[in-house]
Amino acid sequence: MGKIHARAYGKQLRGIGLSKAWFAILEGIIIASGATKNEVEQVLQHILPTEKRKFVYIFQLKGK
């Protein structure tokens, strides 16, 4: 399901001018973002319980 949400969010995010960023989705909601995948993973370590991390989908929004 994360991949499906990533496609929908990707279109919306590009539509408002974002590019070259990473995002994390949990249960259809973007819960973290950053300039690098490592930044997103660090945020997740701080805000998300360990047992929920396996359900997170991380994706890259590439440039145009």
QUIZI-V777395 format. One record per residue. RES is the residue in one small letter. D_FIRST is the distance of its C-alpha to the first C-alpha in Angstrom with 1 decimal. Layout:
res->RES d_first->D_FIRST
res->RES d_first->D_FIRST
This chain:
res->m d_first->0.0
res->g d_first->3.8
res->k d_first->5.4
res->i d_first->5.2
res->h d_first->6.4
res->a d_first->8.6
res->r d_first->10.2
res->a d_first->11.1
res->y d_first->12.3
res->g d_first->14.1
res->k d_first->16.1
res->q d_first->17.1
res->l d_first->18.1
res->r d_first->20.1
res->g d_first->21.6
res->i d_first->23.1
res->g d_first->24.5
res->l d_first->22.3
res->s d_first->22.0
res->k d_first->22.2
res->a d_first->20.1
res->w d_first->17.3
res->f d_first->14.7
res->a d_first->12.6
res->i d_first->9.7
res->l d_first->9.5
res->e d_first->8.2
res->g d_first->7.8
res->i d_first->11.2
res->i d_first->12.9
res->i d_first->15.1
res->a d_first->17.0
res->s d_first->18.4
res->g d_first->21.2
res->a d_first->23.2
res->t d_first->22.3
res->k d_first->19.6
res->n d_first->22.3
res->e d_first->22.8
res->v d_first->19.2
res->e d_first->19.4
res->q d_first->22.8
res->v d_first->21.6
res->l d_first->18.9
res->q d_first->21.7
res->h d_first->23.7
res->i d_first->21.5
res->l d_first->18.9
res->p d_first->20.1
res->t d_first->20.0
res->e d_first->18.2
res->k d_first->15.1
res->r d_first->14.9
res->k d_first->13.2
res->f d_first->10.0
res->v d_first->10.2
res->y d_first->8.7
res->i d_first->11.8
res->f d_first->12.5
res->q d_first->15.8
res->l d_first->17.0
res->k d_first->19.9
res->g d_first->23.1
res->k d_first->24.2
